């Protein structure tokens, strides 16, 4: 049966208008740019009066922890939280156990996604210092990208040999996504603060250890390599104002080198370490208010292409630890959309720009087939949300397997009411459809 969502306020491609949308199977059949006077019969009707209808969010950077780290989260639990937050597609990182550094392990992750994921999915292939042959086998039509850790990471995934980096940037069959922090700078800073504090380094020193200099040295190196080899490069989770100068202030379609910003780097600043402690310990670090504000401003323009999460759950027991023992990362995928819309309500970014950077731009940047927009013939990945429904983040509504959030206690003004994945209602006022799973993303490359 077809479904008509009517009386909605559609936000799409920079426009906000009252209209309706018709779903037929897994696709959008028709978009009405004005209210419908005579409702059709023999059709499933959803009255969306007072609600916004937007494309589903595409998160280009998550760590759902499967396989091997499933005490923190797994593809089923974290994709469930994702759709509750309006995220209908995700791209998952390779630093799991075993690492996704062979085509065999990549295939296994796709099998898990097909079986367990509530949302649509793709998986990055991980680069190491010694798996170039495997990298070259990666299929650009089915795999979102090659992940290169140019900063410390899990196991042996730090790629720090110049000749290997040159070869990867020269020969990668698809987009390269990088984590950029200079390891030698971080090690030097760590020793400085260990001399001062011993093992009891305050978490407030995290942005001094993983410093602006560490980020800029690595990001500029990656950009230089990409320019040399004409590589399609996407630099993940920018955290400093200084790095912005590395990226052109031009439209996405005119760029071969792009950058992403994560929600937490635009929401928190170093002032929040006093209250939040290791719960906001991320790599790269949350830095100054100046950095936070500059990143948010850049997200409203063209220097930053995409807004994502770097969703990376750890257990509360793991996070509630001393600085060196507490792992970096935190869960965000359930709350990314409402956090950005809260910033829009505060006048710091427009709601249309939020939709552009979280829905349209990831689809364009990764060349995803028929997703990311409200367009006729595109997949019906949709979110209905109430822009005037206050709620508070607390233990009763946090869906991450780790059961905590750095946003605990935060009051939000917008609430997701329904999430559609491929035309199916997967999340509806707190109720999940457990029987239907997402699809593997396809890339037009």
N, C-alpha and C positions, 0 to 999 in steps of 0.2 A: 504494500500500500504506500502511496506517495504521502509525504508529510509537507504541510504548509505552515511555516512560521510567519505569523502576521502581526501587525501592530508593533513591530520591532523598530528600534532605532539602529540602523546599520552603520557601522564604521568601517570604511574600506577605501583604500587608495586615496587617502587624504580627504575623503568626503564623509560627512555625517548627515544622514537623511532618514526620514520615516518611510518604511516600506515593508516588503515581505520577501520571503525566499522559499522556493519549492524544491524539495528533495525527491529525487526519483532513484531508488536503489542506493548506490554508493556515491552518486554525483549530484551536483547542483543543476537542476533542470532550467530554472528560470529565476531571475531576480526582478522584483517589482520596485521601481524607484518612487512609488507613491502608494498611499494606503489603498487596500482593496475594498471596494464597496460591496460586491456580491461574492460571498465565500462559496467555493465549489463544494459539491456533495461527494460522498464516497471517498473521503480523503481524511487522513489524520491531521487534525487542526491543533496548533499550539498558539494560544494567544499570548503574545510577548509584550503586552502593554506595559510601559514603564521600564523595559529592559533593553539592554544593548545586545546586538548580534554582531559578532566579530569572527574572523578566521581563527582557527586553532593556532595556538602558539607553537613555534618550532624551536626547540632548545638545542643549539648546536654543540653543547658541551655538558655532559653529565657523567658521573661515575656511579653506576648502579650496583657495582661491587660483585657481580656474578660473572664467572665462577670464582670460588675459592675464598671470598671474603664476605660470605653471606650472613655472618652474624651482624654485620653492619646494615645490610640491605640486599635486595635481590631485584631482578628485573620485574617480577610480579609485584612486589610491595612498592617499589619506587615508581613504576609506571602507573600504579593505582593512585598514588599521591599526585602524580603529574596530571592525570586527567581531571582529578578533583580541583586542580588549580588552573585548568584551561589549557594545559599543554597536551597537544594531540600527536606530536612527533618529537623524537629525541635522537641524538647521536651520542653513542656511549664510548667511553675511553678504554684503552687497552691495558692499563696497569692493574690487572687483576691477577689471579693465580689459578692455572698457568696464564702467563701474559699472552696477549693476542699478537704474537710476533711470528706466527706461521699461518699459512693459509688454512691448515687443518683446524687450528684453534679458532680462527675467524669463522669458519663454517659452523663450528659447534655453537658459537654465540648466536648466529642467525637461527639455528634450530631452537635454542632457548627462547628467543624473541617470538618466533612463530607459535610456540606452545604457550607462553606465559604473559606476553606483553599486552596490556590494555591499550597502549598507544602504538602508533606507527614507529618504526625503528630503523636505525642503521648503526653500524659499528666502525670505528676507526681501526686501521691497521697500524700496529706500533713499530716504530723504527728502533733499532739498536745499532751498536757499533759493528755488528757482524751478520746482519740479515738482509743485505742489499738484494740478493737473489730472490728472496721471498717478497720483498717490497715490489719488485718489478713484475711480479705475477698478479698484483692487485687489479681487480676489475673496476674501472672508474664508473661503470654504469650501475653497479650494485653497492659499492663501498664509498662512504661519504668522504674519506680522506686518509692521508698518512699523518699520524701524530708523531712529532719529533720533540722529545723533552730536551731542551737546551738549558735545563736547570735540574737540580736534584729531584729524583723521583723514586718510584718503587723499584727495587732490585737493580738490574743492569740496564735500565732503560734510559739512563743519561747518555746522550750521544755527544761526545766531547772530542772526537778525533776530527781535525779539520779536513783531512782527505775524505773521510766518510761523509761528512756534511756536504762537501762539494759534490760528491757523487750522488747523494740523495737529491739535492736541489737540482742537479743537472738532469737526472733521469726519472724522477718520480712520475708515475703514470697518471696521477690525479693531484688534486689540491693537497698542499702541505699545511698542516696546522701546528703551530709551535707554542710551547711553554718557554718563555724567555726570562731567565734569571742567570746571571753570570756566577758560576760556582766558585771561582777563586775569590771573588769579591765577598761572597757570603761567608766563605770559610775564614777569610781575614777578619771580617767584622765579628764573627762568632768568637774568635780568639780574644779580640779586644774586650768584648763584654764578659767573657768568662774570666779574664784577668781581674775585672772590676767586681764581679758578683759571684764568681765561682759557679756552682751548678744552679744557684738560685737566681737566675736572670729573670727580671720582671717581664711579663708578657708585653708591657708597653715598649720594650726595646725591639720587638719583632720588626717593625718597619724601619728601624735603624740597622738591624742585621741584614734583612732582605731589603736593601735600600733602593732609593731612586737610581743610584749609580749602577747597582747590580742589574736592575731591569733595563736601563737604557743601553748599557754595554751589549747586552744579549739581543735586545730587540733591534738595535742598529746593525748588529752583525747579521742577523737573519734577513733584514731588509736588504743589506748589501749583497748577500748571497743571491737573493731572489732577483735583484736587478741584474746581477752578473749573468745569471742563467735563464732569465725570463721565466722564472718560476711563478706559478699561481700560489701565492702565500697568504695565509690567514693567521695573524698573530692573536693569540687568545688572551683573555682577561688582562687588558691594560690596566695599570694601577696608578700611573703617574701622569701629571700634566706635561712633564718634559717629553715623554714618549710621543705625545700627540704630533709633534713637529715632524715625525717620520712618515706621516700619512697625509696624502693629498686631500684637500677640501674640495673634492669633485664628486659627481654622482657615482653611485656604485657601479653602474655599467661601464664606466670609463676607467675603472681601476683594476690592476692586476695584483695589487698588494693591499690587503684590507686588515682591519683590526676589529676586535670584539671588546665590549665592556660587560662586566658582570654586575648584577643588581646590587650585591653587597658593597661593591666599591663606590656606588653612588648613593648608598643609604647610610652606611657607617663611616666614621672617621676615627683617627687615633684617640680622640676624646672618649670614645666608647669602650676602650680597653679597661678603664677603671671599673665599669659596671659589668661588662660582658666577659672580660678575661679571655681565657683560651677558647671560649665558645665562638669568638670571632677571629680566631687564628686561622688565616688562610695563606696559601702561597699562590701568587704574590700577596704581600701583606696589605691590609687596609692601612692607608697612609693619612696624609694631612687633610684638613678641611679644604685647603686650597686645591689639592689633588681631586678630592671628591667633587667639588663644585665645577672644576674644569672638565672632568670626565662627563658630568651630567650635561654641561653646556655643549660639549662635543657630540654627545649622543643626539642632541637636538639638531645638529647640523650633519655634515657629510664626512667628517674625519673618522668617526666611529660608525661602522657599518651595521653591527648587530648587537643586540642586548641578549645575554644568556645568563646562566646560573653558575656553572662549574659545581653543580650539586654533588656533594661528596660527604655522605653520612659516615659518622663514627658513633660508637656507643657513648652514652653519657659518661660511663666509667672511664673510657679511654680519654675523653676530652677533659674531664675533671682531674687534671693532673698538673704537674709542674711544667714550666715552659718547654724544656727539652723533651720531656716524656709525652706531652700532649700532641697528638697528630694534628696536621693542618687539614682544613676542609670543614664544611658544614652543609647541612641539608637546606635547600632553598626552592626546589622545583614546585612544591605545592603553593608557594607564596610569592613567586616572582611576578606574576601578572598583577595581582592586587597591590603589591608594593610599588610597582611602576605607576599604576593608576592613582595611588595615593600621592606620589610625587606630582602627577599631572593635576590633581585636585589642588595641590599647593601652588600651582602655577609655575613649576620648574621645568615642565615639558608638556607638550600637548598630548591629549589622548590619541589623536590621529598619528602623531609621531611614535608613540608607544607601539601602536599596532604595526606601523611601518617597520620598526626595528626588531620587533619580536615575531612577526608573522611573515610580512612580505619579503624583507631583506634576506632572511636565512634561505627562503625558497629560491630567490634570485641568485644569491652568492654561491650556493651549492648546486644550482641548476636542477632543483627537485621537480619531478614531473607532476604538474597539475595540482599543486598544493600551495598554501600560504595566502590565498586570496579568496574573496567572495566573487567568483566568476562562473558563468554558465559553462558547464562541461568539466569543471574542476571537481575534485573529491570534496564531499561534504564533511570536511573537518571544521566544526563550528563550535562556538562558545556563546551561550546565553548567560548574561550576568546582570545582576541588579546593582545599579550605581548608587543606590540609597539604602543599603542594608548594612548597618554597622554590626560588626562581630569582633570578638577578641580571640587571638591565638592562645590556645591553652591545651592542656593534656587531653581534653575531651575531643578535640577536633584535629589534632596532629596525626597524620596518616603514615609518616615515615616509619620504617621498621625500628629505627633508633629511638623513636618516641620523644624527641625533643626538637626544639627550633631556636635559633638565635633571635627569633622574633617573638619569643614567648612573652605574653602580656601586651603585645602591640594591638591597638584597635585599628581596624581597617574599615573603609567606607563602602567598598565594593565587594560583592560576594558572587562567586560562580554558582549558577543554579542548574544549568544543564551543559554537558559536553557531548558532542557528536563526533564519532570517529568513523570515517567512511560511511556516513549516513545513518549509523546506529547510535542511539542514545546509550552511552556507556556510563555516564554519571548523571543522576537525576535527583537533586535535593538530598544528597547524602547517600543515595542508593546506587549500587553498582550493578551493571549487567556483567555477570561473571562468565557468561557463555560465549561471548564474541571477543575475538582478539584483533589486534592491529595488524597492519601489513608492513612488509619490508619496503622502505622507500626506494624509488627508482630515480635515476639521475640522467638528464638529457645531455650527455657528454660524448 
